[in-house]
Amino acid sequence: MECISVFDMLKIGVGPSSSHTLGPWRAAERWLYELKDADVFNDVNRVTVDLYGSLSLTGKGHATDLALMLGLSGSDPERIPTETIDIIIASVNNTQKLVLNNEKIIGFNPKTDIIFNREFLPFHANGLTFQAFSDEKCLHSSTFYSIGGGFVVKEERTVHKENKELKKEFPFPVDKASELLAFCIAENKAISEIVYENEKSLRTEENIDFELNRIWQTMLECMFIGCHTEGNLPGGLNVRRRAFDMHKSLNIEAPYSSPQDWLLSIRQSEVKFRQILKWVSCFALSVNEVNAALGRVVTAPTNGSAGVIPSVLMYYLVIENHDADFSHIKKFLLVASEIGSLFKKGATISAAMGGCQAEIGVSSAMAAAALCELLGGSPEQVMIAAEIAMEHHLGLTCDPIAGLVQIPCIERNSMGAIKAINAAELALGTDPKNVKVPLDKVIDTMWETAKDMNTKYKETSEGGLAVRVSLSDC
């Protein structure tokens, strides 16, 4: 049984894509470890990376090539100052040299050493192969798969040695929603309490709180930056940032100088009923505009859907409960992560495998469940909230224009957040005895839908809006 930590599902990283940016970045880091383990690192003077499937078809729009250069250079996506990204990339492009693992300079031409292959590898739609050379001799080769949400595996699903200690058996091991619900009933605990007990088998309570707060502060800072940054997004579509204008129209007049002060100002303001959806949309758009500009976000469960969970959590803080504190934020994140892990185990969180239902659909289900618990829902109603949210995202395709995580991706976060809030409210008014579709059934259905979906609608930019609208139209 796969034991997925909260911090596996909610990762801090750089945009615009968890599967196409963060995953390849982490794969590059793992490959550098392999070079060291194989004792060939010091002999390497050239490397190449072959991209396959969706990584190749939408890799340039998703900044996969940039992520590989940053990963090979030894930068950490959680901590790299985002303002230095352009500097590092410009240096590699201009000098055609790369400081491998920030230790040794090697020749590297991104135009020839990163190869975009259109064919798909059989194991997963997001495959990439690294090769290290000493002159013409290949010293080491490895193939990785970026399976969504920043998760990276080898075909044999080996676990990187540094993560082995995190794959312990949970006290409440869960593969299905029915198993999670059974634990809640048997232990008379809320879902967040079951998840917390599992997490305590991996970390101390102090470390859990510290990391959850770090995740929340990253989300909050991301929303703050998005609401206070104007202009057009990079990439060539000339998409204007809308969160800035929307935030300005909402008239928050109290002075503030930090994300924390900004949140306090909003909570103290009088939010009119007709402004509620506008605020939720503003929060969601702000995150994904930052994501599209290679800013730092939290994969929740992916970068492309990173705006849903923080915007619904902000809805709770600024609309539903002005007295809410970190304990409420903690419960929200614990529940959201567990629902996401159910979808990862039973279906997929990769748009390259399942379309956008695997990203926005899953994030909406995560947010709906978390909000439902905070609003007083029983474990059964929390499951219902997640099911309702996903049920109404089934079949959602992934067709990013020009391979960029902008249109329709940014707006979809707003729609996913609003559906999550509605799903939570519907669940609270539902008697579990009257439920016809349990969460496990909708997870199974989502996976069957993903397998039936035409490949061109799975993050390839070969169908839908991606072929109806082009860069020249913009």
PyMOL commands that set and color helices and strands:
alter all, ss='L'
color gray80, all
select helices_A, chain A and resi 6-9+18-37+41-43+54-57+64-72+82-95+110-113+161-166+177-187+191-200+205-227+243-249+259-268+273-292+308-320+326-346+351-354+356-358+360-374+379-391+401-403+409-428+432-434+439-452+455-457+465-468+471-473
alter helices_A, ss='H'
color red, helices_A
select strands_A, chain A and resi 11-14+46-53+97-100+104-107+114-116+126-134+137-148+151-153+296-299
alter strands_A, ss='S'
color yellow, strands_A
deselect
rebuild
show_as cartoon
